[in-house]
Amino acid sequence: MSKVTDFVERVKTERDAQILVAGILFFTIAFPVAFASAASGVESAGLTAVGDYVVNGEVETILLEEGGEYIQDGDEWPVSQTSDAVRDEIATAGGNVVGVRITLTYDEDETASGASCGVVGGSAAADTITATLEHNEMTETGSGENPGSHTVDLTWVNLSLLDEEVISGMSGSDIAEDLTAGDAGLGAYDILIGVTAAAGNAGFGCERSDDGEDVSWTIELLVLDFTVAPYIEVDPTL
């Protein structure tokens, strides 16, 4: 008879063997549960206490739209997007949509006409290109002058926390709350792109005109994945 078979027979008939097996099963199950519970308690206590914390996080961009339009002087071009269009990409990035961004690019298409423009053509005047972003009654506006580009971000969490090496005077749970948008980040995003054109000056016999601007844009969602941990200072002399 093998040792395993012999031990099994002893368990069936001997009380000491039964007690030994019961003890092994108890500690096999109870120890991992106890350690997991203790670890959870340490993490919970550490994040609810006010102290020093560090945040590790990265903002990922998800493309919503690439577009362009010639916008007449004084007009606004509306653009609407929704998170439903990229829900799979949002989930893959962590699900925490914290902002929307538009990047606009534009040249200068001011024209000059007249017999003397080759000599006294003057110079173009800058046009102003503006974008206004809106989401859940929050708005952000930014402008730039052509030729060039500019970016406008509308965010609804405190992204400045990512710039802090150590965050003091807050609990870890409060920091996490300030960086988590939840369902508030989802839904519709409305954008207005406007152009205010201006014509430059030219000499006698030359006339400059500017009816609007050809504007291109890229619209992206900002998704933040982050962790919060207590700050532990290490003695550099050790």
HELIX and SHEET records of a PDB file:
HELIX    1   1 LYS A    3  THR A   13  1                                  11    
HELIX    2   2 ARG A   15  THR A   48  1                                  34    
HELIX    3   3 SER A   83  VAL A   86  5                                   4    
HELIX    4   4 ARG A   87  THR A   92  1                                   6    
HELIX    5   5 CYS A  117  VAL A  120  1                                   4    
HELIX    6   6 LEU A  159  ASP A  163  5                                   5    
HELIX    7   7 GLY A  172  ASP A  178  1                                   7    
HELIX    8   8 GLY A  182  GLY A  185  5                                   4    
SHEET    1   A 5 GLY A 148  THR A 155  0                                        
SHEET    2   A 5 VAL A  97  TYR A 106 -1                                        
SHEET    3   A 5 GLY A 212  PRO A 230 -1                                        
SHEET    4   A 5 VAL A  50  GLN A  72 -1                                        
SHEET    5   A 5 ILE A 167  SER A 171 -1                                        
SHEET    1   B 4 GLU A  76  THR A  82  0                                        
SHEET    2   B 4 ALA A 188  THR A 196 -1                                        
SHEET    3   B 4 THR A 128  HIS A 135 -1                                        
SHEET    4   B 4 MET A 138  GLU A 145 -1                                        
SHEET    1   C 2 THR A 111  SER A 113  0                                        
SHEET    2   C 2 GLU A 207  SER A 209 -1                                        
END                                                                             
